[in-house]
Amino acid sequence: MRFVPFLVALTLSSPAFGFTAQNGLIVEPGGAHGFTVPWRGKSGVTDFWCAAGDYAVRGLRLNPTVKLYRLSEPPRRAGEPMTFTFLPDQAATSSGLIKVFNSDAGLTAGHAQSLCEIRRNRR
């Protein structure tokens, strides 16, 4: 994939202060490894994926078809962050989500961002 070095460079050049996703979680650029969504109160795995997808689409202005991968191995324990990458060779063994047809640790940015709707519709 030719765009992966560009994505890493883009992540490295992101603002250091973080990005606030539409669900209120903060996304912190993490350099060459991708980015991190720190724990912030009651948050489930879909909340972390929502923030990651929102950061990729709105924060980095990437195409929603770009694939994101979970870097940190599940399960995420209480109080721990979740780390994401654009590099499939660095992916964890699982996304932490129940997926019917695909068991890798990745989702497209658009799919991840769509998980924000689940949270919004629960209110």
NUKOLLO-588463 format. One record per residue (C-alpha): residue number from 1; z, x, y. Coordinates in steps of 0.001 Angstrom, whole numbers, plus 500000, padded with zeros to 6 digits. Each point is the difference from the previous one (the first is absolute). Layout:
BEGIN
NODE  pos      up    east   north
NODE  NUM       Z       X       Y
...
This chain:
BEGIN
NODE  pos      up    east   north
NODE    1  500000  500000  500000
NODE    2  498885  501512  503251
NODE    3  502218  497884  502250
NODE    4  503327  501130  498490
NODE    5  500315  503217  502115
NODE    6  499266  497875  503066
NODE    7  502782  497570  499037
NODE    8  502468  502837  499518
NODE    9  499029  501443  503383
NODE   10  500332  496578  501603
NODE   11  503464  499543  498509
NODE   12  501016  503442  501269
NODE   13  498856  499117  503510
NODE   14  501839  496656  500106
NODE   15  502778  499470  502505
NODE   16  503269  501535  498852
NODE   17  502121  497093  501208
NODE   18  498801  497580  497324
NODE   19  498238  496682  499789
NODE   20  501705  496600  499857
NODE   21  498305  497800  497424
NODE   22  499693  496261  500492
NODE   23  502939  499434  497643
NODE   24  502255  502230  502133
NODE   25  500096  503005  497685
NODE   26  499347  503401  501551
NODE   27  497315  502288  498577
NODE   28  500473  503724  500554
NODE   29  497022  502362  499741
NODE   30  500765  502571  497340
NODE   31  497398  502700  500405
NODE   32  497813  501064  497101
NODE   33  501826  497795  497492
NODE   34  499217  496753  501808
NODE   35  502705  497903  501610
NODE   36  503421  498508  499331
NODE   37  501497  496555  500467
NODE   38  503776  500485  500318
NODE   39  502419  497434  498650
NODE   40  501162  497595  502676
NODE   41  502280  497271  498743
NODE   42  498892  497431  497467
NODE   43  496531  501038  498918
NODE   44  498134  499582  496757
NODE   45  497017  501895  498651
NODE   46  497555  497526  501599
NODE   47  501567  500666  503405
NODE   48  499339  503735  499635
NODE   49  496402  499405  498901
NODE   50  499507  497568  502907
NODE   51  501145  502673  502466
NODE   52  497784  502637  498354
NODE   53  496930  497774  500126
NODE   54  500677  498913  503571
NODE   55  500388  503637  501058
NODE   56  496720  500975  498347
NODE   57  498034  497074  501476
NODE   58  501563  499526  503438
NODE   59  501711  503339  500584
NODE   60  497375  502396  498686
NODE   61  497101  497535  500448
NODE   62  498693  500694  496517
NODE   63  497674  497729  498099
NODE   64  501991  497463  497922
NODE   65  498138  501224  496898
NODE   66  501677  503439  500187
NODE   67  502315  500438  497051
NODE   68  503693  500790  500449
NODE   69  502146  501418  497226
NODE   70  503701  500009  499485
NODE   71  501208  503597  499955
NODE   72  503682  499430  499196
NODE   73  500693  498962  496415
NODE   74  501439  496532  499404
NODE   75  502536  498619  499862
NODE   76  501078  500446  503582
NODE   77  503776  499930  500115
NODE   78  501889  498183  502748
NODE   79  499880  501928  503248
NODE   80  497085  502222  498966
NODE   81  496659  500177  501820
NODE   82  496576  499527  498433
NODE   83  497335  502648  500550
NODE   84  496244  499374  499953
NODE   85  496918  502201  499773
NODE   86  496213  499680  500199
NODE   87  499538  502494  497161
NODE   88  499703  498476  496515
NODE   89  500956  503249  498264
NODE   90  503424  499857  501697
NODE   91  500656  496369  499046
NODE   92  503079  498831  498157
NODE   93  499581  498474  496553
NODE   94  500407  496463  501368
NODE   95  499788  498072  503261
NODE   96  503260  498209  499267
NODE   97  498141  496686  500240
NODE   98  499050  497711  497155
NODE   99  496215  500203  499784
NODE  100  497961  498123  497432
NODE  101  496736  501942  499740
NODE  102  500820  503426  501368
NODE  103  503004  502143  499179
NODE  104  499484  503018  502260
NODE  105  502279  500780  502935
NODE  106  497469  498995  502647
NODE  107  498899  497049  502094
NODE  108  497393  499676  502689
NODE  109  501435  500052  503506
NODE  110  498811  496420  500515
NODE  111  501715  498785  496826
NODE  112  503209  501773  500973
NODE  113  499848  498526  503511
NODE  114  499452  496513  498533
NODE  115  503466  500257  498434
NODE  116  501339  499507  503536
NODE  117  498882  496371  499694
NODE  118  502368  499442  497076
NODE  119  502948  500970  502177
NODE  120  498793  497974  502956
NODE  121  499541  496881  497853
NODE  122  503554  500270  498562
NODE  123  501581  499335  503393
